[in-house]
Amino acid sequence: MADPDLTIDELARRTGTPTSTVRMYRQRGLLHEGRKSGRLRLYDDSHVERLRLISELQERGFSLAAVRELIDTWAAGRGLADVLGVDPAAELSADAPTLAADRLAALFPGGFEDAALLQRAVDLGLVTPDGDRFRIADPRFLEVGTTVLAQGVPLAEILDLYAEVQAATDALAARFVALAEDHVWAPFAAAGHPPAQLPAVIDAVGRLRPLAATLVSVALERSVEQAARRAFARRADKA
């Protein structure tokens, strides 16, 4: 049985949300307008569900801006690819470390002094110009790159290898997203995108990400080990 219409104070008590917060959500477009009745604005079950959804998503690490984008995406009936674009971690991108050009070149002696190689790193998304500095997409790239360079591998070949790895992981990522679309998002869409299920769908998609990374890491580790054994065996036979 549906609940009767609620005043804003009753809605706040029902959901455990401060009245001021309910007003703020309404002003920011997170909560749809209630029905006008004289001087009052009345709310119903859909508002209760929306407030609970906002609370759950915030508990899972989403900012209000991300919650708004996610709710708009879901309400518009768009697909999983759009939902995947709403990532609470994306807000941290501004915190990515930066290096001066000379410091970056010093980490790769004989490498980034070549403007063409530096431009290739930019094109691959490894570094991004930021004024007179370069923003590093992930410090782990620097760690891997400098370690491999120290083993005598030229920077040009390191970038070639990264481009191949990126192409392979892009293809694998597309496969994982297709699995999520077929087995997580499609049932949700078929059920009419019920708001109560949205946090569970986000959780399921979120769990697939680290699982995909683990699977790729384990498979690559095994492949490298097997390839190394075969290479050493060939050289041993020649010796």
Secondary structure, 3 states (H helix, E strand, C coil): CCCCCECHHHHHHHHCCCHHHHHHHHHCCCCCCCEEECCEEEECHHHHHHHHHHHHHHHCCCCHHHHHHHHHHHHCCCCHHHHHCCCHHHHHHHHCCEEEHHHHHHHCCCCCCCHHHHHHHHHCCCEEEECCEEEECCHHHHHHHHHHHHCCCCHHHHHHHHHHHHHHHHHHHHHHHHHHHHHHHHHHHHCCCCHHHHHHHHHHHHHHHHHHHHHHHHHHHHHHHHHHHHHHHHHHHHC
